[in-house]
Amino acid sequence: MKTFIGAAAFVLLGACHEIPQDAPKSFAGKSETRPYAAAPFDGDKAAYEEAMARRADYQDDYLRVPK
């Protein structure tokens, strides 16, 4: 009886493994472009990062509320 319970527990716990996160095949979609490659940034990565930082500041309640 103990052998059966041990075997059943082994089978049930065997299903608790982690699923692999890597992709099984290569990406088959369109080629990816950089977010700063198009207008209004036209490839200027520094301007894009500055705009994203400014946008994040507007979403921070501590920075939006006047003192």
CHARMM-style PDB file with segment names, atoms N, HN, CA, C and O in Angstrom:
ATOM      1  N   MET     1       0.829  -1.192   0.000  1.00  0.00      PROA
ATOM      2  CA  MET     1       0.000   0.000   0.000  1.00  0.00      PROA
ATOM      3  C   MET     1       0.870   1.250   0.000  1.00  0.00      PROA
ATOM      4  O   MET     1       0.599   2.209  -0.723  1.00  0.00      PROA
ATOM      5  N   LYS     2       1.940   1.229   0.837  1.00  0.00      PROA
ATOM      6  HN  LYS     2       2.160   0.450   1.425  1.00  0.00      PROA
ATOM      7  CA  LYS     2       2.833   2.381   0.866  1.00  0.00      PROA
ATOM      8  C   LYS     2       3.538   2.558  -0.478  1.00  0.00      PROA
ATOM      9  O   LYS     2       3.809   3.684  -0.895  1.00  0.00      PROA
ATOM     10  N   THR     3       3.830   1.471  -1.142  1.00  0.00      PROA
ATOM     11  HN  THR     3       3.610   0.556  -0.804  1.00  0.00      PROA
ATOM     12  CA  THR     3       4.487   1.552  -2.442  1.00  0.00      PROA
ATOM     13  C   THR     3       3.564   2.211  -3.454  1.00  0.00      PROA
ATOM     14  O   THR     3       4.012   3.025  -4.261  1.00  0.00      PROA
ATOM     15  N   PHE     4       2.279   1.870  -3.422  1.00  0.00      PROA
ATOM     16  HN  PHE     4       1.915   1.208  -2.766  1.00  0.00      PROA
ATOM     17  CA  PHE     4       1.307   2.462  -4.342  1.00  0.00      PROA
ATOM     18  C   PHE     4       1.154   3.960  -4.087  1.00  0.00      PROA
ATOM     19  O   PHE     4       1.100   4.745  -5.033  1.00  0.00      PROA
ATOM     20  N   ILE     5       1.085   4.362  -2.825  1.00  0.00      PROA
ATOM     21  HN  ILE     5       1.129   3.725  -2.056  1.00  0.00      PROA
ATOM     22  CA  ILE     5       0.955   5.785  -2.490  1.00  0.00      PROA
ATOM     23  C   ILE     5       2.220   6.530  -2.902  1.00  0.00      PROA
ATOM     24  O   ILE     5       2.144   7.646  -3.416  1.00  0.00      PROA
ATOM     25  N   GLY     6       3.369   5.926  -2.682  1.00  0.00      PROA
ATOM     26  HN  GLY     6       3.431   5.020  -2.264  1.00  0.00      PROA
ATOM     27  CA  GLY     6       4.633   6.552  -3.084  1.00  0.00      PROA
ATOM     28  C   GLY     6       4.723   6.704  -4.596  1.00  0.00      PROA
ATOM     29  O   GLY     6       5.170   7.738  -5.093  1.00  0.00      PROA
ATOM     30  N   ALA     7       4.300   5.678  -5.328  1.00  0.00      PROA
ATOM     31  HN  ALA     7       3.937   4.838  -4.925  1.00  0.00      PROA
ATOM     32  CA  ALA     7       4.336   5.752  -6.792  1.00  0.00      PROA
ATOM     33  C   ALA     7       3.340   6.785  -7.300  1.00  0.00      PROA
ATOM     34  O   ALA     7       3.642   7.515  -8.244  1.00  0.00      PROA
ATOM     35  N   ALA     8       2.158   6.861  -6.693  1.00  0.00      PROA
ATOM     36  HN  ALA     8       1.913   6.269  -5.926  1.00  0.00      PROA
ATOM     37  CA  ALA     8       1.159   7.848  -7.107  1.00  0.00      PROA
ATOM     38  C   ALA     8       1.654   9.263  -6.815  1.00  0.00      PROA
ATOM     39  O   ALA     8       1.454  10.163  -7.631  1.00  0.00      PROA
ATOM     40  N   ALA     9       2.281   9.468  -5.693  1.00  0.00      PROA
ATOM     41  HN  ALA     9       2.444   8.737  -5.030  1.00  0.00      PROA
ATOM     42  CA  ALA     9       2.821  10.783  -5.360  1.00  0.00      PROA
ATOM     43  C   ALA     9       3.946  11.160  -6.324  1.00  0.00      PROA
ATOM     44  O   ALA     9       4.054  12.318  -6.728  1.00  0.00      PROA
ATOM     45  N   PHE    10       4.772  10.201  -6.689  1.00  0.00      PROA
ATOM     46  HN  PHE    10       4.684   9.260  -6.361  1.00  0.00      PROA
ATOM     47  CA  PHE    10       5.851  10.450  -7.637  1.00  0.00      PROA
ATOM     48  C   PHE    10       5.303  10.856  -9.001  1.00  0.00      PROA
ATOM     49  O   PHE    10       5.838  11.769  -9.630  1.00  0.00      PROA
ATOM     50  N   VAL    11       4.255  10.198  -9.465  1.00  0.00      PROA
ATOM     51  HN  VAL    11       3.820   9.456  -8.954  1.00  0.00      PROA
ATOM     52  CA  VAL    11       3.647  10.523 -10.753  1.00  0.00      PROA
ATOM     53  C   VAL    11       2.979  11.888 -10.702  1.00  0.00      PROA
ATOM     54  O   VAL    11       3.112  12.668 -11.645  1.00  0.00      PROA
ATOM     55  N   LEU    12       2.269  12.195  -9.632  1.00  0.00      PROA
ATOM     56  HN  LEU    12       2.161  11.562  -8.865  1.00  0.00      PROA
ATOM     57  CA  LEU    12       1.589  13.481  -9.524  1.00  0.00      PROA
ATOM     58  C   LEU    12       2.578  14.632  -9.403  1.00  0.00      PROA
ATOM     59  O   LEU    12       2.363  15.689  -9.996  1.00  0.00      PROA
ATOM     60  N   LEU    13       3.647  14.451  -8.652  1.00  0.00      PROA
ATOM     61  HN  LEU    13       3.822  13.593  -8.170  1.00  0.00      PROA
ATOM     62  CA  LEU    13       4.641  15.509  -8.508  1.00  0.00      PROA
ATOM     63  C   LEU    13       5.516  15.643  -9.751  1.00  0.00      PROA
ATOM     64  O   LEU    13       6.149  16.677  -9.961  1.00  0.00      PROA
ATOM     65  N   GLY    14       5.549  14.620 -10.555  1.00  0.00      PROA
ATOM     66  HN  GLY    14       5.034  13.779 -10.385  1.00  0.00      PROA
ATOM     67  CA  GLY    14       6.304  14.684 -11.809  1.00  0.00      PROA
ATOM     68  C   GLY    14       5.700  15.666 -12.793  1.00  0.00      PROA
ATOM     69  O   GLY    14       6.401  16.159 -13.677  1.00  0.00      PROA
ATOM     70  N   ALA    15       4.435  15.958 -12.662  1.00  0.00      PROA
ATOM     71  HN  ALA    15       3.865  15.558 -11.944  1.00  0.00      PROA
ATOM     72  CA  ALA    15       3.780  16.907 -13.552  1.00  0.00      PROA
ATOM     73  C   ALA    15       4.038  18.345 -13.131  1.00  0.00      PROA
ATOM     74  O   ALA    15       3.610  19.264 -13.829  1.00  0.00      PROA
ATOM     75  N   CYS    16       4.714  18.570 -12.030  1.00  0.00      PROA
ATOM     76  HN  CYS    16       5.062  17.824 -11.463  1.00  0.00      PROA
ATOM     77  CA  CYS    16       4.965  19.920 -11.524  1.00  0.00      PROA
ATOM     78  C   CYS    16       6.309  20.468 -11.981  1.00  0.00      PROA
ATOM     79  O   CYS    16       6.950  21.211 -11.239  1.00  0.00      PROA
ATOM     80  N   HSD    17       6.739  20.124 -13.160  1.00  0.00      PROA
ATOM     81  HN  HSD    17       6.218  19.520 -13.763  1.00  0.00      PROA
ATOM     82  CA  HSD    17       8.012  20.648 -13.646  1.00  0.00      PROA
ATOM     83  C   HSD    17       7.783  21.977 -14.366  1.00  0.00      PROA
ATOM     84  O   HSD    17       6.655  22.307 -14.733  1.00  0.00      PROA
ATOM     85  N   GLU    18       8.836  22.716 -14.559  1.00  0.00      PROA
ATOM     86  HN  GLU    18       9.753  22.448 -14.261  1.00  0.00      PROA
ATOM     87  CA  GLU    18       8.732  24.017 -15.211  1.00  0.00      PROA
ATOM     88  C   GLU    18       8.737  23.836 -16.725  1.00  0.00      PROA
ATOM     89  O   GLU    18       9.502  23.042 -17.271  1.00  0.00      PROA
ATOM     90  N   ILE    19       7.872  24.586 -17.383  1.00  0.00      PROA
ATOM     91  HN  ILE    19       7.250  25.231 -16.939  1.00  0.00      PROA
ATOM     92  CA  ILE    19       7.771  24.527 -18.830  1.00  0.00      PROA
ATOM     93  C   ILE    19       8.922  25.343 -19.421  1.00  0.00      PROA
ATOM     94  O   ILE    19       9.201  26.438 -18.932  1.00  0.00      PROA
ATOM     95  N   PRO    20       9.589  24.847 -20.445  1.00  0.00      PROA
ATOM     96  CA  PRO    20      10.694  25.614 -21.039  1.00  0.00      PROA
ATOM     97  C   PRO    20      10.196  26.940 -21.617  1.00  0.00      PROA
ATOM     98  O   PRO    20       9.138  26.985 -22.246  1.00  0.00      PROA
ATOM     99  N   GLN    21      10.949  28.013 -21.406  1.00  0.00      PROA
ATOM    100  HN  GLN    21      11.808  27.977 -20.895  1.00  0.00      PROA
ATOM    101  CA  GLN    21      10.538  29.336 -21.843  1.00  0.00      PROA
ATOM    102  C   GLN    21      11.122  29.718 -23.203  1.00  0.00      PROA
ATOM    103  O   GLN    21      10.707  30.721 -23.783  1.00  0.00      PROA
ATOM    104  N   ASP    22      12.053  28.958 -23.713  1.00  0.00      PROA
ATOM    105  HN  ASP    22      12.390  28.143 -23.241  1.00  0.00      PROA
ATOM    106  CA  ASP    22      12.643  29.317 -24.997  1.00  0.00      PROA
ATOM    107  C   ASP    22      11.722  28.939 -26.146  1.00  0.00      PROA
ATOM    108  O   ASP    22      10.955  27.980 -26.056  1.00  0.00      PROA
ATOM    109  N   ALA    23      11.810  29.696 -27.211  1.00  0.00      PROA
ATOM    110  HN  ALA    23      12.433  30.474 -27.283  1.00  0.00      PROA
ATOM    111  CA  ALA    23      10.941  29.481 -28.357  1.00  0.00      PROA
ATOM    112  C   ALA    23      11.381  28.215 -29.104  1.00  0.00      PROA
ATOM    113  O   ALA    23      12.577  28.004 -29.306  1.00  0.00      PROA
ATOM    114  N   PRO    24      10.433  27.379 -29.513  1.00  0.00      PROA
ATOM    115  CA  PRO    24      10.814  26.151 -30.203  1.00  0.00      PROA
ATOM    116  C   PRO    24      11.285  26.403 -31.629  1.00  0.00      PROA
ATOM    117  O   PRO    24      12.003  25.573 -32.186  1.00  0.00      PROA
ATOM    118  N   LYS    25      10.899  27.533 -32.241  1.00  0.00      PROA
ATOM    119  HN  LYS    25      10.315  28.207 -31.788  1.00  0.00      PROA
ATOM    120  CA  LYS    25      11.356  27.818 -33.597  1.00  0.00      PROA
ATOM    121  C   LYS    25      11.680  29.303 -33.705  1.00  0.00      PROA
ATOM    122  O   LYS    25      11.353  30.087 -32.815  1.00  0.00      PROA
ATOM    123  N   SER    26      12.306  29.666 -34.769  1.00  0.00      PROA
ATOM    124  HN  SER    26      12.572  29.029 -35.492  1.00  0.00      PROA
ATOM    125  CA  SER    26      12.699  31.057 -34.946  1.00  0.00      PROA
ATOM    126  C   SER    26      11.480  31.925 -35.227  1.00  0.00      PROA
ATOM    127  O   SER    26      10.415  31.425 -35.590  1.00  0.00      PROA
ATOM    128  N   PHE    27      11.651  33.225 -35.056  1.00  0.00      PROA
ATOM    129  HN  PHE    27      12.516  33.631 -34.761  1.00  0.00      PROA
ATOM    130  CA  PHE    27      10.580  34.187 -35.273  1.00  0.00      PROA
ATOM    131  C   PHE    27      10.220  34.217 -36.756  1.00  0.00      PROA
ATOM    132  O   PHE    27      11.087  34.416 -37.606  1.00  0.00      PROA
ATOM    133  N   ALA    28       8.937  34.019 -37.063  1.00  0.00      PROA
ATOM    134  HN  ALA    28       8.232  33.858 -36.372  1.00  0.00      PROA
ATOM    135  CA  ALA    28       8.506  33.938 -38.456  1.00  0.00      PROA
ATOM    136  C   ALA    28       7.720  35.164 -38.893  1.00  0.00      PROA
ATOM    137  O   ALA    28       7.177  35.176 -39.998  1.00  0.00      PROA
ATOM    138  N   GLY    29       7.644  36.195 -38.057  1.00  0.00      PROA
ATOM    139  HN  GLY    29       8.085  36.185 -37.159  1.00  0.00      PROA
ATOM    140  CA  GLY    29       6.862  37.377 -38.395  1.00  0.00      PROA
ATOM    141  C   GLY    29       7.672  38.405 -39.164  1.00  0.00      PROA
ATOM    142  O   GLY    29       8.731  38.106 -39.717  1.00  0.00      PROA
ATOM    143  N   LYS    30       7.154  39.612 -39.185  1.00  0.00      PROA
ATOM    144  HN  LYS    30       6.294  39.855 -38.736  1.00  0.00      PROA
ATOM    145  CA  LYS    30       7.843  40.697 -39.877  1.00  0.00      PROA
ATOM    146  C   LYS    30       9.120  41.065 -39.132  1.00  0.00      PROA
ATOM    147  O   LYS    30       9.256  40.796 -37.938  1.00  0.00      PROA
ATOM    148  N   SER    31      10.034  41.670 -39.837  1.00  0.00      PROA
ATOM    149  HN  SER    31       9.924  41.888 -40.807  1.00  0.00      PROA
ATOM    150  CA  SER    31      11.251  42.116 -39.176  1.00  0.00      PROA
ATOM    151  C   SER    31      10.914  43.283 -38.257  1.00  0.00      PROA
ATOM    152  O   SER    31      10.051  44.104 -38.568  1.00  0.00      PROA
ATOM    153  N   GLU    32      11.590  43.344 -37.149  1.00  0.00      PROA
ATOM    154  HN  GLU    32      12.291  42.677 -36.897  1.00  0.00      PROA
ATOM    155  CA  GLU    32      11.300  44.363 -36.152  1.00  0.00      PROA
ATOM    156  C   GLU    32      12.082  45.634 -36.446  1.00  0.00      PROA
ATOM    157  O   GLU    32      13.239  45.581 -36.863  1.00  0.00      PROA
ATOM    158  N   THR    33      11.444  46.770 -36.226  1.00  0.00      PROA
ATOM    159  HN  THR    33      10.504  46.813 -35.887  1.00  0.00      PROA
ATOM    160  CA  THR    33      12.115  48.054 -36.378  1.00  0.00      PROA
ATOM    161  C   THR    33      12.252  48.704 -35.014  1.00  0.00      PROA
ATOM    162  O   THR    33      11.473  48.416 -34.105  1.00  0.00      PROA
ATOM    163  N   ARG    34      13.214  49.559 -34.867  1.00  0.00      PROA
ATOM    164  HN  ARG    34      13.847  49.793 -35.605  1.00  0.00      PROA
ATOM    165  CA  ARG    34      13.427  50.276 -33.621  1.00  0.00      PROA
ATOM    166  C   ARG    34      12.318  51.304 -33.440  1.00  0.00      PROA
ATOM    167  O   ARG    34      11.869  51.884 -34.429  1.00  0.00      PROA
ATOM    168  N   PRO    35      11.859  51.552 -32.217  1.00  0.00      PROA
ATOM    169  CA  PRO    35      10.773  52.516 -32.004  1.00  0.00      PROA
ATOM    170  C   PRO    35      11.169  53.943 -32.331  1.00  0.00      PROA
ATOM    171  O   PRO    35      10.301  54.782 -32.574  1.00  0.00      PROA
ATOM    172  N   TYR    36      12.463  54.237 -32.341  1.00  0.00      PROA
ATOM    173  HN  TYR    36      13.168  53.556 -32.144  1.00  0.00      PROA
ATOM    174  CA  TYR    36      12.917  55.593 -32.629  1.00  0.00      PROA
ATOM    175  C   TYR    36      13.343  55.758 -34.086  1.00  0.00      PROA
ATOM    176  O   TYR    36      13.894  56.797 -34.448  1.00  0.00      PROA
ATOM    177  N   ALA    37      13.097  54.751 -34.932  1.00  0.00      PROA
ATOM    178  HN  ALA    37      12.650  53.906 -34.638  1.00  0.00      PROA
ATOM    179  CA  ALA    37      13.543  54.824 -36.317  1.00  0.00      PROA
ATOM    180  C   ALA    37      12.626  55.701 -37.171  1.00  0.00      PROA
ATOM    181  O   ALA    37      13.093  56.295 -38.143  1.00  0.00      PROA
ATOM    182  N   ALA    38      11.362  55.798 -36.847  1.00  0.00      PROA
ATOM    183  HN  ALA    38      10.983  55.315 -36.058  1.00  0.00      PROA
ATOM    184  CA  ALA    38      10.408  56.549 -37.662  1.00  0.00      PROA
ATOM    185  C   ALA    38      10.256  57.973 -37.138  1.00  0.00      PROA
ATOM    186  O   ALA    38      10.891  58.367 -36.160  1.00  0.00      PROA
ATOM    187  N   ALA    39       9.406  58.724 -37.809  1.00  0.00      PROA
ATOM    188  HN  ALA    39       8.890  58.403 -38.603  1.00  0.00      PROA
ATOM    189  CA  ALA    39       9.114  60.098 -37.370  1.00  0.00      PROA
ATOM    190  C   ALA    39       8.441  60.025 -36.011  1.00  0.00      PROA
ATOM    191  O   ALA    39       7.726  59.050 -35.783  1.00  0.00      PROA
ATOM    192  N   PRO    40       8.592  60.912 -35.138  1.00  0.00      PROA
ATOM    193  CA  PRO    40       9.246  62.221 -35.157  1.00  0.00      PROA
ATOM    194  C   PRO    40      10.716  62.181 -34.754  1.00  0.00      PROA
ATOM    195  O   PRO    40      11.357  63.230 -34.701  1.00  0.00      PROA
ATOM    196  N   PHE    41      11.270  61.005 -34.470  1.00  0.00      PROA
ATOM    197  HN  PHE    41      10.750  60.152 -34.513  1.00  0.00      PROA
ATOM    198  CA  PHE    41      12.643  60.938 -33.965  1.00  0.00      PROA
ATOM    199  C   PHE    41      13.672  60.705 -35.065  1.00  0.00      PROA
ATOM    200  O   PHE    41      14.820  61.127 -34.925  1.00  0.00      PROA
ATOM    201  N   ASP    42      13.292  60.052 -36.141  1.00  0.00      PROA
ATOM    202  HN  ASP    42      12.359  59.710 -36.254  1.00  0.00      PROA
ATOM    203  CA  ASP    42      14.153  59.803 -37.307  1.00  0.00      PROA
ATOM    204  C   ASP    42      15.518  59.235 -36.928  1.00  0.00      PROA
ATOM    205  O   ASP    42      16.547  59.689 -37.428  1.00  0.00      PROA
ATOM    206  N   GLY    43      15.521  58.255 -36.052  1.00  0.00      PROA
ATOM    207  HN  GLY    43      14.685  57.886 -35.645  1.00  0.00      PROA
ATOM    208  CA  GLY    43      16.748  57.567 -35.682  1.00  0.00      PROA
ATOM    209  C   GLY    43      17.524  58.185 -34.537  1.00  0.00      PROA
ATOM    210  O   GLY    43      18.600  57.690 -34.202  1.00  0.00      PROA
ATOM    211  N   ASP    44      17.027  59.241 -33.925  1.00  0.00      PROA
ATOM    212  HN  ASP    44      16.153  59.644 -34.197  1.00  0.00      PROA
ATOM    213  CA  ASP    44      17.722  59.884 -32.811  1.00  0.00      PROA
ATOM    214  C   ASP    44      17.321  59.194 -31.505  1.00  0.00      PROA
ATOM    215  O   ASP    44      16.286  59.499 -30.912  1.00  0.00      PROA
ATOM    216  N   LYS    45      18.161  58.268 -31.079  1.00  0.00      PROA
ATOM    217  HN  LYS    45      19.002  58.020 -31.560  1.00  0.00      PROA
ATOM    218  CA  LYS    45      17.847  57.464 -29.898  1.00  0.00      PROA
ATOM    219  C   LYS    45      17.816  58.310 -28.628  1.00  0.00      PROA
ATOM    220  O   LYS    45      16.986  58.075 -27.750  1.00  0.00      PROA
ATOM    221  N   ALA    46      18.713  59.294 -28.522  1.00  0.00      PROA
ATOM    222  HN  ALA    46      19.387  59.486 -29.235  1.00  0.00      PROA
ATOM    223  CA  ALA    46      18.761  60.136 -27.328  1.00  0.00      PROA
ATOM    224  C   ALA    46      17.475  60.948 -27.176  1.00  0.00      PROA
ATOM    225  O   ALA    46      16.958  61.090 -26.068  1.00  0.00      PROA
ATOM    226  N   ALA    47      16.957  61.484 -28.287  1.00  0.00      PROA
ATOM    227  HN  ALA    47      17.377  61.369 -29.187  1.00  0.00      PROA
ATOM    228  CA  ALA    47      15.707  62.249 -28.232  1.00  0.00      PROA
ATOM    229  C   ALA    47      14.540  61.335 -27.857  1.00  0.00      PROA
ATOM    230  O   ALA    47      13.642  61.743 -27.121  1.00  0.00      PROA
ATOM    231  N   TYR    48      14.554  60.113 -28.357  1.00  0.00      PROA
ATOM    232  HN  TYR    48      15.284  59.782 -28.955  1.00  0.00      PROA
ATOM    233  CA  TYR    48      13.500  59.150 -28.013  1.00  0.00      PROA
ATOM    234  C   TYR    48      13.532  58.839 -26.512  1.00  0.00      PROA
ATOM    235  O   TYR    48      12.490  58.846 -25.856  1.00  0.00      PROA
ATOM    236  N   GLU    49      14.714  58.568 -25.974  1.00  0.00      PROA
ATOM    237  HN  GLU    49      15.560  58.562 -26.507  1.00  0.00      PROA
ATOM    238  CA  GLU    49      14.819  58.244 -24.548  1.00  0.00      PROA
ATOM    239  C   GLU    49      14.418  59.426 -23.678  1.00  0.00      PROA
ATOM    240  O   GLU    49      13.810  59.242 -22.623  1.00  0.00      PROA
ATOM    241  N   GLU    50      14.754  60.642 -24.111  1.00  0.00      PROA
ATOM    242  HN  GLU    50      15.248  60.791 -24.967  1.00  0.00      PROA
ATOM    243  CA  GLU    50      14.353  61.834 -23.364  1.00  0.00      PROA
ATOM    244  C   GLU    50      12.833  62.008 -23.381  1.00  0.00      PROA
ATOM    245  O   GLU    50      12.233  62.372 -22.370  1.00  0.00      PROA
ATOM    246  N   ALA    51      12.216  61.746 -24.533  1.00  0.00      PROA
ATOM    247  HN  ALA    51      12.703  61.451 -25.355  1.00  0.00      PROA
ATOM    248  CA  ALA    51      10.760  61.853 -24.629  1.00  0.00      PROA
ATOM    249  C   ALA    51      10.075  60.805 -23.755  1.00  0.00      PROA
ATOM    250  O   ALA    51       9.040  61.087 -23.150  1.00  0.00      PROA
ATOM    251  N   MET    52      10.635  59.606 -23.682  1.00  0.00      PROA
ATOM    252  HN  MET    52      11.475  59.377 -24.173  1.00  0.00      PROA
ATOM    253  CA  MET    52      10.042  58.565 -22.843  1.00  0.00      PROA
ATOM    254  C   MET    52      10.207  58.905 -21.364  1.00  0.00      PROA
ATOM    255  O   MET    52       9.319  58.617 -20.562  1.00  0.00      PROA
ATOM    256  N   ALA    53      11.323  59.510 -20.998  1.00  0.00      PROA
ATOM    257  HN  ALA    53      12.045  59.744 -21.650  1.00  0.00      PROA
ATOM    258  CA  ALA    53      11.523  59.919 -19.609  1.00  0.00      PROA
ATOM    259  C   ALA    53      10.551  61.039 -19.237  1.00  0.00      PROA
ATOM    260  O   ALA    53      10.000  61.042 -18.136  1.00  0.00      PROA
ATOM    261  N   ARG    54      10.341  61.985 -20.148  1.00  0.00      PROA
ATOM    262  HN  ARG    54      10.788  61.982 -21.042  1.00  0.00      PROA
ATOM    263  CA  ARG    54       9.388  63.069 -19.896  1.00  0.00      PROA
ATOM    264  C   ARG    54       7.976  62.507 -19.759  1.00  0.00      PROA
ATOM    265  O   ARG    54       7.205  62.947 -18.906  1.00  0.00      PROA
ATOM    266  N   ARG    55       7.643  61.536 -20.604  1.00  0.00      PROA
ATOM    267  HN  ARG    55       8.269  61.179 -21.298  1.00  0.00      PROA
ATOM    268  CA  ARG    55       6.324  60.905 -20.539  1.00  0.00      PROA
ATOM    269  C   ARG    55       6.127  60.181 -19.206  1.00  0.00      PROA
ATOM    270  O   ARG    55       5.041  60.228 -18.628  1.00  0.00      PROA
ATOM    271  N   ALA    56       7.164  59.519 -18.726  1.00  0.00      PROA
ATOM    272  HN  ALA    56       8.046  59.481 -19.196  1.00  0.00      PROA
ATOM    273  CA  ALA    56       7.074  58.821 -17.442  1.00  0.00      PROA
ATOM    274  C   ALA    56       6.900  59.813 -16.306  1.00  0.00      PROA
ATOM    275  O   ALA    56       6.209  59.522 -15.330  1.00  0.00      PROA
ATOM    276  N   ASP    57       7.529  60.999 -16.420  1.00  0.00      PROA
ATOM    277  HN  ASP    57       8.091  61.236 -17.213  1.00  0.00      PROA
ATOM    278  CA  ASP    57       7.366  62.018 -15.382  1.00  0.00      PROA
ATOM    279  C   ASP    57       5.927  62.501 -15.296  1.00  0.00      PROA
ATOM    280  O   ASP    57       5.438  62.788 -14.203  1.00  0.00      PROA
ATOM    281  N   TYR    58       5.242  62.597 -16.427  1.00  0.00      PROA
ATOM    282  HN  TYR    58       5.639  62.364 -17.315  1.00  0.00      PROA
ATOM    283  CA  TYR    58       3.847  63.036 -16.419  1.00  0.00      PROA
ATOM    284  C   TYR    58       2.925  61.986 -15.796  1.00  0.00      PROA
ATOM    285  O   TYR    58       1.809  62.304 -15.388  1.00  0.00      PROA
ATOM    286  N   GLN    59       3.384  60.753 -15.723  1.00  0.00      PROA
ATOM    287  HN  GLN    59       4.291  60.494 -16.054  1.00  0.00      PROA
ATOM    288  CA  GLN    59       2.570  59.687 -15.141  1.00  0.00      PROA
ATOM    289  C   GLN    59       2.851  59.492 -13.650  1.00  0.00      PROA
ATOM    290  O   GLN    59       2.183  58.689 -12.998  1.00  0.00      PROA
ATOM    291  N   ASP    60       3.819  60.209 -13.111  1.00  0.00      PROA
ATOM    292  HN  ASP    60       4.361  60.861 -13.640  1.00  0.00      PROA
ATOM    293  CA  ASP    60       4.168  60.115 -11.700  1.00  0.00      PROA
ATOM    294  C   ASP    60       3.377  61.183 -10.921  1.00  0.00      PROA
ATOM    295  O   ASP    60       3.589  62.377 -11.133  1.00  0.00      PROA
ATOM    296  N   ASP    61       2.497  60.778 -10.051  1.00  0.00      PROA
ATOM    297  HN  ASP    61       2.324  59.808  -9.878  1.00  0.00      PROA
ATOM    298  CA  ASP    61       1.640  61.711  -9.326  1.00  0.00      PROA
ATOM    299  C   ASP    61       2.426  62.666  -8.436  1.00  0.00      PROA
ATOM    300  O   ASP    61       2.002  63.801  -8.219  1.00  0.00      PROA
ATOM    301  N   TYR    62       3.570  62.216  -7.921  1.00  0.00      PROA
ATOM    302  HN  TYR    62       3.915  61.294  -8.098  1.00  0.00      PROA
ATOM    303  CA  TYR    62       4.363  63.070  -7.060  1.00  0.00      PROA
ATOM    304  C   TYR    62       4.992  64.217  -7.838  1.00  0.00      PROA
ATOM    305  O   TYR    62       5.219  65.291  -7.282  1.00  0.00      PROA
ATOM    306  N   LEU    63       5.275  64.002  -9.120  1.00  0.00      PROA
ATOM    307  HN  LEU    63       5.090  63.129  -9.572  1.00  0.00      PROA
ATOM    308  CA  LEU    63       5.846  65.051  -9.934  1.00  0.00      PROA
ATOM    309  C   LEU    63       4.800  65.918 -10.602  1.00  0.00      PROA
ATOM    310  O   LEU    63       5.078  67.073 -10.924  1.00  0.00      PROA
ATOM    311  N   ARG    64       3.597  65.393 -10.821  1.00  0.00      PROA
ATOM    312  HN  ARG    64       3.370  64.454 -10.560  1.00  0.00      PROA
ATOM    313  CA  ARG    64       2.546  66.146 -11.502  1.00  0.00      PROA
ATOM    314  C   ARG    64       1.893  67.178 -10.604  1.00  0.00      PROA
ATOM    315  O   ARG    64       1.571  68.273 -11.064  1.00  0.00      PROA
ATOM    316  N   VAL    65       1.689  66.861  -9.343  1.00  0.00      PROA
ATOM    317  HN  VAL    65       1.951  65.971  -8.969  1.00  0.00      PROA
ATOM    318  CA  VAL    65       0.969  67.735  -8.425  1.00  0.00      PROA
ATOM    319  C   VAL    65       1.873  68.906  -8.040  1.00  0.00      PROA
ATOM    320  O   VAL    65       3.001  68.691  -7.595  1.00  0.00      PROA
ATOM    321  N   PRO    66       1.392  70.149  -8.207  1.00  0.00      PROA
ATOM    322  CA  PRO    66       2.227  71.288  -7.813  1.00  0.00      PROA
ATOM    323  C   PRO    66       2.399  71.340  -6.297  1.00  0.00      PROA
ATOM    324  O   PRO    66       1.525  70.913  -5.543  1.00  0.00      PROA
ATOM    325  N   LYS    67       3.513  71.857  -5.878  1.00  0.00      PROA
ATOM    326  HN  LYS    67       4.223  72.204  -6.490  1.00  0.00      PROA
ATOM    327  CA  LYS    67       3.806  71.901  -4.444  1.00  0.00      PROA
ATOM    328  C   LYS    67       3.267  73.133  -3.820  1.00  0.00      PROA
ATOM    329  OT1 LYS    67       3.424  73.334  -2.615  1.00  0.00      PROA
TER     330      LYS     67
END
